Amino acid sequence: AIDYIHKSSQSSIASSCFRATQKIAFLYIFIMTTYIHTYMHLHPYIHAHIYIHTCIHTHTHTCVHIYIHTHAYKYTYMHIYMQMHNMPIDAFHMLHLKSLTADRKLVFVFLVRSKCICLS
């Protein structure tokens, strides 16, 4: 019985920690997409529309596909790639960036891994 209580307590902590991590992940994604959107609208040579296409959640990561429609897609791809990987993000690791699709959409895949101990 003690072992069962201990396990259910751990599960509850992990679950609440995961929910908190999800909220942080969504906040980060919102800030990041706003940043890219603002930058692209201010930049004279780049016009783009950004939207979150899919979000997949598991207990270890959140995978987010963001479509970026743009005409100057090669320059945009390189610039955003550098911006993503140079940003000092302590809470998340940015992994894996997909390249162009055939219809000139950029598909960014963010594998957002939490450093929270109870999820590792």
SEZARO-816604 format. One record per residue: residue number from 1; residue in one letter; chain; x, y, z of N, C-alpha, C, O in turn. Coordinates in nm, 2 decimals, decimal comma. Layout:
BEGIN
  num  residuo  cadena     n_X     n_Y     n_Z    ca_X    ca_Y    ca_Z     c_X     c_Y     c_Z     o_X     o_Y     o_Z
  NUM        a       A       X       Y       Z       X       Y       Z       X       Y       Z       X       Y       Z
...
//
This chain:
BEGIN
  num  residuo  cadena     n_X     n_Y     n_Z    ca_X    ca_Y    ca_Z     c_X     c_Y     c_Z     o_X     o_Y     o_Z
    1        a       A    0,08   -0,12    0,00    0,00    0,00    0,00    0,09    0,13    0,00    0,06    0,22   -0,07
    2        i       A    0,19    0,12    0,08    0,28    0,24    0,09    0,35    0,26   -0,05    0,36    0,37   -0,10
    3        d       A    0,39    0,15   -0,11    0,45    0,16   -0,25    0,35    0,22   -0,35    0,39    0,30   -0,43
    4        y       A    0,23    0,18   -0,34    0,12    0,22   -0,43    0,10    0,38   -0,41    0,09    0,45   -0,51
    5        i       A    0,09    0,42   -0,29    0,07    0,56   -0,26    0,19    0,64   -0,31    0,18    0,75   -0,37
    6        h       A    0,31    0,59   -0,29    0,43    0,66   -0,34    0,43    0,67   -0,49    0,46    0,78   -0,55
    7        k       A    0,39    0,56   -0,56    0,39    0,57   -0,71    0,28    0,66   -0,76    0,30    0,74   -0,85
    8        s       A    0,16    0,66   -0,70    0,05    0,75   -0,74    0,09    0,90   -0,72    0,06    0,98   -0,79
    9        s       A    0,16    0,92   -0,61    0,21    1,05   -0,57    0,31    1,10   -0,68    0,30    1,21   -0,73
   10        q       A    0,40    1,01   -0,72    0,50    1,04   -0,82    0,43    1,07   -0,95    0,47    1,17   -1,02
   11        s       A    0,33    0,99   -0,99    0,26    1,01   -1,11    0,18    1,14   -1,11    0,18    1,21   -1,21
   12        s       A    0,13    1,18   -1,00    0,06    1,31   -0,99    0,15    1,43   -1,00    0,12    1,52   -1,07
   13        i       A    0,27    1,42   -0,94    0,37    1,52   -0,96    0,42    1,53   -1,10    0,43    1,64   -1,15
   14        a       A    0,44    1,42   -1,16    0,49    1,42   -1,30    0,38    1,48   -1,39    0,41    1,55   -1,49
   15        s       A    0,26    1,45   -1,37    0,15    1,50   -1,45    0,13    1,65   -1,44    0,12    1,72   -1,54
   16        s       A    0,14    1,70   -1,31    0,13    1,85   -1,29    0,25    1,92   -1,35    0,24    2,03   -1,41
   17        c       A    0,37    1,85   -1,34    0,49    1,91   -1,40    0,48    1,92   -1,55    0,52    2,01   -1,61
   18        f       A    0,42    1,81   -1,61    0,40    1,81   -1,75    0,31    1,92   -1,80    0,33    1,98   -1,90
   19        r       A    0,20    1,94   -1,73    0,10    2,04   -1,76    0,17    2,18   -1,76    0,15    2,26   -1,85
   20        a       A    0,25    2,20   -1,66    0,32    2,33   -1,65    0,42    2,35   -1,76    0,43    2,45   -1,82
   21        t       A    0,49    2,24   -1,80    0,58    2,24   -1,91    0,51    2,27   -2,04    0,56    2,34   -2,12
   22        q       A    0,39    2,21   -2,06    0,31    2,24   -2,18    0,28    2,39   -2,19    0,29    2,44   -2,30
   23        k       A    0,24    2,45   -2,08    0,21    2,59   -2,08    0,33    2,67   -2,12    0,32    2,77   -2,20
   24        i       A    0,45    2,64   -2,06    0,57    2,71   -2,09    0,61    2,69   -2,24    0,65    2,79   -2,31
   25        a       A    0,59    2,57   -2,29    0,62    2,54   -2,43    0,53    2,63   -2,52    0,58    2,68   -2,62
   26        f       A    0,40    2,63   -2,49    0,31    2,71   -2,57    0,35    2,86   -2,57    0,34    2,93   -2,67
   27        l       A    0,38    2,91   -2,45    0,42    3,05   -2,43    0,55    3,08   -2,52    0,56    3,18   -2,58
   28        y       A    0,64    2,99   -2,51    0,77    3,00   -2,59    0,74    3,00   -2,74    0,79    3,09   -2,81
   29        i       A    0,65    2,91   -2,78    0,62    2,90   -2,92    0,55    3,03   -2,97    0,58    3,08   -3,07
   30        f       A    0,46    3,08   -2,88    0,39    3,21   -2,92    0,49    3,32   -2,93    0,48    3,40   -3,03
   31        i       A    0,58    3,33   -2,83    0,68    3,44   -2,84    0,77    3,43   -2,96    0,80    3,53   -3,03
   32        m       A    0,81    3,30   -2,99    0,90    3,28   -3,11    0,83    3,31   -3,24    0,89    3,38   -3,32
   33        t       A    0,70    3,27   -3,25    0,63    3,30   -3,38    0,60    3,44   -3,39    0,61    3,50   -3,50
   34        t       A    0,57    3,51   -3,28    0,55    3,66   -3,29    0,68    3,73   -3,33    0,68    3,82   -3,41
   35        y       A    0,79    3,68   -3,27    0,92    3,74   -3,31    0,95    3,73   -3,46    0,99    3,82   -3,52
   36        i       A    0,93    3,61   -3,51    0,96    3,58   -3,65    0,86    3,67   -3,74    0,90    3,73   -3,84
   37        h       A    0,73    3,67   -3,70    0,63    3,74   -3,78    0,66    3,89   -3,78    0,66    3,95   -3,89
   38        t       A    0,70    3,94   -3,67    0,73    4,09   -3,66    0,85    4,12   -3,74    0,85    4,21   -3,82
   39        y       A    0,95    4,03   -3,73    1,08    4,06   -3,80    1,05    4,06   -3,95    1,10    4,14   -4,03
   40        m       A    0,97    3,96   -4,00    0,95    3,95   -4,14    0,86    4,06   -4,20    0,88    4,10   -4,31
   41        h       A    0,77    4,11   -4,12    0,69    4,22   -4,16    0,77    4,35   -4,17    0,74    4,44   -4,24
   42        l       A    0,86    4,36   -4,08    0,95    4,48   -4,08    1,05    4,48   -4,19    1,10    4,59   -4,23
   43        h       A    1,10    4,36   -4,22    1,20    4,35   -4,32    1,15    4,38   -4,46    1,05    4,32   -4,50
   44        p       A    1,21    4,47   -4,53    1,16    4,51   -4,66    1,15    4,40   -4,77    1,07    4,41   -4,87
   45        y       A    1,24    4,30   -4,76    1,25    4,20   -4,87    1,17    4,07   -4,83    1,17    3,98   -4,92
   46        i       A    1,12    4,07   -4,72    1,05    3,94   -4,68    0,91    3,96   -4,64    0,88    4,05   -4,55
   47        h       A    0,82    3,89   -4,70    0,68    3,89   -4,66    0,64    3,75   -4,63    0,65    3,66   -4,71
   48        a       A    0,59    3,73   -4,51    0,56    3,59   -4,47    0,43    3,58   -4,39    0,40    3,67   -4,32
   49        h       A    0,37    3,47   -4,39    0,26    3,43   -4,31    0,29    3,31   -4,23    0,34    3,21   -4,28
   50        i       A    0,27    3,32   -4,10    0,32    3,21   -4,01    0,20    3,16   -3,93    0,12    3,23   -3,88
   51        y       A    0,19    3,03   -3,93    0,08    2,97   -3,84    0,13    2,83   -3,79    0,21    2,76   -3,86
   52        i       A    0,08    2,80   -3,67    0,12    2,67   -3,62    0,03    2,56   -3,68   -0,10    2,57   -3,68
   53        h       A    0,09    2,46   -3,74    0,02    2,36   -3,82   -0,03    2,25   -3,73   -0,15    2,21   -3,72
   54        t       A    0,06    2,19   -3,66    0,03    2,07   -3,57    0,11    2,08   -3,44    0,22    2,13   -3,44
   55        c       A    0,05    2,03   -3,33    0,12    2,01   -3,21    0,10    1,87   -3,16   -0,02    1,82   -3,15
   56        i       A    0,20    1,80   -3,13    0,19    1,67   -3,08    0,26    1,66   -2,94    0,37    1,70   -2,92
   57        h       A    0,19    1,61   -2,84    0,24    1,61   -2,70    0,26    1,47   -2,66    0,17    1,38   -2,67
   58        t       A    0,37    1,45   -2,59    0,39    1,32   -2,52    0,45    1,36   -2,38    0,46    1,48   -2,35
   59        h       A    0,48    1,27   -2,30    0,53    1,30   -2,17    0,68    1,35   -2,17    0,73    1,40   -2,07
   60        t       A    0,74    1,34   -2,29    0,88    1,38   -2,29    0,90    1,50   -2,39    1,00    1,57   -2,37
   61        h       A    0,81    1,52   -2,48    0,84    1,64   -2,57    0,71    1,69   -2,63    0,60    1,63   -2,63
   62        t       A    0,72    1,81   -2,68    0,61    1,87   -2,76    0,67    1,90   -2,90    0,77    1,97   -2,91
   63        c       A    0,61    1,84   -3,00    0,66    1,86   -3,14    0,56    1,96   -3,21    0,44    1,93   -3,22
   64        v       A    0,62    2,07   -3,26    0,53    2,17   -3,32    0,58    2,19   -3,46    0,70    2,22   -3,49
   65        h       A    0,49    2,19   -3,56    0,52    2,22   -3,70    0,47    2,36   -3,72    0,35    2,39   -3,70
   66        i       A    0,56    2,45   -3,77    0,51    2,59   -3,80    0,54    2,60   -3,95    0,65    2,58   -4,00
   67        y       A    0,43    2,65   -4,02    0,45    2,67   -4,17    0,48    2,82   -4,19    0,42    2,91   -4,13
   68        i       A    0,58    2,85   -4,27    0,61    2,99   -4,30    0,60    3,00   -4,45    0,68    2,95   -4,53
   69        h       A    0,51    3,08   -4,49    0,49    3,11   -4,64    0,57    3,23   -4,67    0,55    3,34   -4,61
   70        t       A    0,66    3,22   -4,77    0,74    3,34   -4,80    0,78    3,32   -4,95    0,79    3,21   -5,00
   71        h       A    0,81    3,43   -5,01    0,87    3,43   -5,15    1,02    3,42   -5,15    1,08    3,35   -5,23
   72        a       A    1,08    3,49   -5,05    1,23    3,49   -5,04    1,27    3,38   -4,95    1,33    3,40   -4,85
   73        y       A    1,23    3,25   -4,99    1,24    3,14   -4,90    1,38    3,10   -4,87    1,40    3,05   -4,76
   74        k       A    1,47    3,11   -4,96    1,61    3,06   -4,93    1,68    3,15   -4,82    1,73    3,10   -4,72
   75        y       A    1,67    3,28   -4,84    1,72    3,38   -4,74    1,65    3,36   -4,61    1,72    3,36   -4,50
   76        t       A    1,52    3,35   -4,61    1,44    3,33   -4,49    1,49    3,21   -4,41    1,50    3,21   -4,29
   77        y       A    1,50    3,10   -4,48    1,54    2,97   -4,42    1,67    2,99   -4,35    1,68    2,94   -4,23
   78        m       A    1,77    3,04   -4,41    1,90    3,05   -4,35    1,90    3,15   -4,23    1,96    3,12   -4,13
   79        h       A    1,83    3,26   -4,25    1,83    3,36   -4,14    1,76    3,30   -4,01    1,81    3,31   -3,90
   80        i       A    1,64    3,24   -4,04    1,56    3,19   -3,92    1,64    3,07   -3,86    1,64    3,06   -3,73
   81        y       A    1,70    2,99   -3,94    1,78    2,88   -3,88    1,89    2,93   -3,79    1,90    2,88   -3,68
   82        m       A    1,95    3,04   -3,82    2,06    3,09   -3,74    2,00    3,16   -3,61    2,05    3,14   -3,50
   83        q       A    1,89    3,23   -3,63    1,83    3,29   -3,52    1,78    3,19   -3,41    1,80    3,21   -3,29
   84        m       A    1,72    3,08   -3,46    1,67    2,98   -3,37    1,78    2,92   -3,29    1,77    2,90   -3,17
   85        h       A    1,89    2,89   -3,35    2,00    2,82   -3,28    2,09    2,91   -3,20    2,17    2,86   -3,12
   86        n       A    2,08    3,04   -3,22    2,17    3,13   -3,14    2,09    3,19   -3,02    2,16    3,25   -2,94
   87        m       A    1,97    3,16   -3,01    1,89    3,22   -2,90    1,92    3,14   -2,77    1,92    3,02   -2,77
   88        p       A    1,95    3,22   -2,66    1,99    3,15   -2,53    1,86    3,10   -2,46    1,80    3,17   -2,38
   89        i       A    1,82    2,98   -2,49    1,70    2,92   -2,42    1,75    2,82   -2,32    1,80    2,72   -2,36
   90        d       A    1,72    2,85   -2,20    1,77    2,76   -2,09    1,67    2,64   -2,07    1,71    2,53   -2,04
   91        a       A    1,54    2,67   -2,09    1,44    2,57   -2,06    1,43    2,46   -2,16    1,38    2,35   -2,13
   92        f       A    1,46    2,49   -2,29    1,44    2,39   -2,39    1,56    2,37   -2,48    1,64    2,46   -2,50
   93        h       A    1,56    2,26   -2,54    1,66    2,23   -2,65    1,59    2,24   -2,78    1,48    2,18   -2,80
   94        m       A    1,65    2,31   -2,88    1,59    2,32   -3,01    1,66    2,21   -3,10    1,78    2,22   -3,12
   95        l       A    1,58    2,12   -3,14    1,64    2,01   -3,22    1,56    2,00   -3,36    1,44    2,03   -3,36
   96        h       A    1,63    1,96   -3,46    1,58    1,92   -3,59    1,50    2,03   -3,66    1,40    2,08   -3,61
   97        l       A    1,55    2,07   -3,77    1,48    2,17   -3,85    1,47    2,11   -3,99    1,56    2,08   -4,06
   98        k       A    1,34    2,10   -4,04    1,32    2,04   -4,17    1,34    2,14   -4,28    1,32    2,26   -4,25
   99        s       A    1,37    2,10   -4,40    1,39    2,19   -4,51    1,26    2,22   -4,58    1,15    2,19   -4,54
  100        l       A    1,28    2,28   -4,70    1,17    2,32   -4,78    1,08    2,20   -4,83    1,13    2,09   -4,86
  101        t       A    0,95    2,23   -4,83    0,86    2,14   -4,90    0,85    2,18   -5,05    0,90    2,29   -5,08
  102        a       A    0,78    2,10   -5,13    0,78    2,13   -5,27    0,70    2,26   -5,30    0,73    2,32   -5,40
  103        d       A    0,61    2,30   -5,22    0,53    2,41   -5,25    0,58    2,54   -5,18    0,50    2,63   -5,15
  104        r       A    0,71    2,55   -5,16    0,77    2,66   -5,10    0,73    2,70   -4,96    0,72    2,82   -4,93
  105        k       A    0,69    2,60   -4,89    0,66    2,63   -4,75    0,78    2,59   -4,67    0,84    2,49   -4,70
  106        l       A    0,81    2,66   -4,57    0,92    2,62   -4,48    0,85    2,55   -4,36    0,75    2,60   -4,30
  107        v       A    0,89    2,43   -4,33    0,83    2,36   -4,22    0,94    2,34   -4,11    1,04    2,27   -4,13
  108        f       A    0,92    2,41   -4,00    1,01    2,40   -3,89    0,95    2,30   -3,79    0,83    2,31   -3,75
  109        v       A    1,03    2,21   -3,75    0,98    2,11   -3,65    1,06    2,13   -3,52    1,18    2,11   -3,52
  110        f       A    0,99    2,18   -3,42    1,06    2,20   -3,29    1,03    2,08   -3,20    0,92    2,05   -3,16
  111        l       A    1,14    2,02   -3,16    1,12    1,91   -3,06    1,16    1,97   -2,93    1,28    1,99   -2,90
  112        v       A    1,06    2,00   -2,85    1,09    2,08   -2,73    1,10    1,98   -2,61    1,00    1,93   -2,57
  113        r       A    1,22    1,96   -2,56    1,24    1,87   -2,45    1,25    1,94   -2,32    1,32    2,04   -2,31
  114        s       A    1,18    1,90   -2,22    1,18    1,96   -2,09    1,30    1,91   -2,01    1,34    1,80   -2,02
  115        k       A    1,36    2,00   -1,94    1,47    1,97   -1,85    1,42    1,94   -1,71    1,49    1,91   -1,61
  116        c       A    1,29    1,94   -1,69    1,23    1,91   -1,56    1,26    1,77   -1,52    1,24    1,67   -1,59
  117        i       A    1,31    1,75   -1,39    1,36    1,63   -1,34    1,25    1,52   -1,35    1,28    1,40   -1,38
  118        c       A    1,13    1,55   -1,31    1,03    1,45   -1,30    0,98    1,40   -1,44    0,91    1,30   -1,45
  119        l       A    1,03    1,46   -1,55    0,99    1,41   -1,68    1,10    1,34   -1,75    1,08    1,28   -1,86
  120        s       A    1,22    1,34   -1,69    1,34    1,29   -1,76    1,34    1,13   -1,75    1,43    1,07   -1,81
//
